[in-house]
């Protein structure tokens, strides 16, 4: 039997955390409590009519209404159990390779949205090596998009495997962003205040990059 994927691990762990903290716990998603986050996750993979509003702001009202409908279909426990079970078996997301590709990073980030929120945030976890490697594959793509117009050169360094580091932007001055793949994924996903990443380079170059990203 193959080892569980990052998506499978994070789904189970996040569902357990939802059970523990309840529907009114804070998250790092602005304006959302855990109820909102769980509704989002359930709707995202089970309601095709709500999907466009997740990506297109003009359609976000439809998504909000579908999320509210999901919330009214049962108790908090019912909602969490729907997330824990995942999509129906006829959904493409029920296929393990699709689930792994689509949900691994998504569930990891939202798991940390709950863990690291509030007045008493939890510290970073020690993930499996395989999970860090999975997240590193996403770092390469995300960082090329994030830094495509950066005013300086950018290298992203994998603190667990420095030889795997990648230069994502060329330039006369180079800034290296170093950290575990999991921390860099969170940083690239906008959770910058709660991540453990390091900027290495000349002060002026670091300031230029941070100004560009702000």
N, C-alpha and C positions, 0 to 999 in steps of 0.2 A: 504494500500500500504506500502510495507516494505521500510525502510530507505535505501538510496543509500549506496553502499559499498565503502570501501576505494579506490578500483580500479576505480569505476565510478566517485567519487569525484575528484581524482587526474588526471584522463584523462581530465575531463572538465576544471579543473583549469590550467593544463599544456597547453592545447590547447589555452585557453584564454591568457596565458602568452606568448606563441609563437606569437600570433597575435600582442601583445603589443610590444615585443622587436624586432621582425623581424628575418630574417635568418642569420644575421651576429653577433649576440650577443655571448659573451663568455660563456663557460660552464666549469664545473669542470672535464669533460672528456677530458683527455689530447689530444690536437690536433683537437678537435671538436668544431665547432661553432653550433649554434642552428639548422642551416640547416642540418648538419651531424646528430645531435641527432634525429631530427624529421624523417629523412630518415631511420635511424636505427629502430626507433619505428614502422614505417609503414611497413618496410620490415620484421621485426621480426614476426609480426602477420599476414602477408598477403602473404608471399612469401616462401613456403617450401624449394625451392632450395637454399635460402640464409641462412637458419637456421644453417647448419653444420659449416659454417665459423664463426659464432658468438662464437662457443665453441671450435673449432679446429683451432689453428693458421695457420696450413698448408693450410687450405681452405679459409682463410680470403680474398684472392684475389677475389674469387667468390662473397663473400658478398659485397665487395666494388663495384664491377661492378653492382650488383643488386641494391645497394643503389643509384648509379649514374643514373641507369635507372629510378628508382622511382622519382628522382629529375627532370628528363627531361620530365616527363609525364604531367607537368603542372606548374603553378605558385606556389609561396610560399603559397598563400592562398589556392590553391587546395591541396597542400601537407598537410597543417595543417588541412583542412577539412576532408581529408582521415583519419588522425589520430583521429580526434574528433569523426567521425562516428564509428570507430572500424572495426573489421573484418566483412566479409560477414556473413549472417545468417546461412550459411551451415558450417561455421567453428566451431570447438569445442570451440574456445575462445569466440564465441558469446553467449555461455551458461553462465549465471550469476555466478553459483558456480565455473566454470572453470576460468572465467575471474577474479573472486575475489582471487582465489588461486594463479594464475600465474602472475597477473598484479598488485596487490595491492602494494607490496613492490617495484616492478620495477618502477612503475609510481611515487611513492612517492620519491624515490631516485633521479630519473631523474628530477623531478620537482625542488628538492633542488639543483641539479646540475646547473640549470639556475638561481634560486633565489640567491644562495650564491656565484656566480662567479663574477669576474671582480673587479674593483676598488671600487665599492660602493655596497657590498653585503647586501642583506636583512637579518634581524634577523630571528631566528627560529619562526615558526608559533605556534599558540595555536590550536592543533588538537582536534577533538572530542575524548571523552573518548573511544568510541568504536573503533576508528581508532588506538589509542595508544595500545589498547588491541590486535587488529589484528597484529600490528607490534611486540608486545611482543612475540607472538607465533613463529615468525620468529627468534627473538633474541635467544631463547633457542636452536634452531637447529644450527644457524650460529655460535654461540659462542662455542658450543661443537666441531665443526669442527676447528674453528680458534685457539682454545687453547688446542687441543688434545695432543700436544707435548710441552706445556709450561713448563719451568723449575721450576715453582712455582704453588701453588694452586691458583685457580681463582674462585671468586664469582662474578656473574653479578647481580647487584642490580637495581630493578625497582624503580626509584625515586618517581613514582606515587603510588606504592603499594609495599613497602618494604617486606611485607610478601610473595610476589610472587617471591622473589629473588631465584636464583638457583646457586648451586655450580657445576661448569662445569669441574673442574679439582682439584683433591686432591693434597696435598703437605704439607710439614712441615711449610712453610711460605705461607700466604694467601694474595693475592691482590684482593681487591674489586673494580670493575669497576662500577661506579654508574652514572645513568642519566635517562632521559626519554627514553622509548623504541624507540621513533623516532630518538633520538640523538645516541643511541647505535647502531641502524641499520645503520645509516650513517657512524659511526666510523668503524663498522665491514665491511662495503662496501668500505673502503679505503679513505673516505673523512675526514681524521683525523684532518686536520688543521682547519676545519670549524665547528667542533662539540663541544658541551658542555657536556663533560663527565669528571668525577673525578676519580682519582686513589687513593685508600685508603689502606695503609699498611706500612710496614717498607720500608725505603728508598732503602735498598739493594735489597729487593724483587721486588719493582717497577722497579728499574733499570734493573734487570735481565729480567723481562717480556718485557720491552720496547726494550731492546737489541735484544731479541728473535724475536720480531715482526718487527724490522727495516730491 
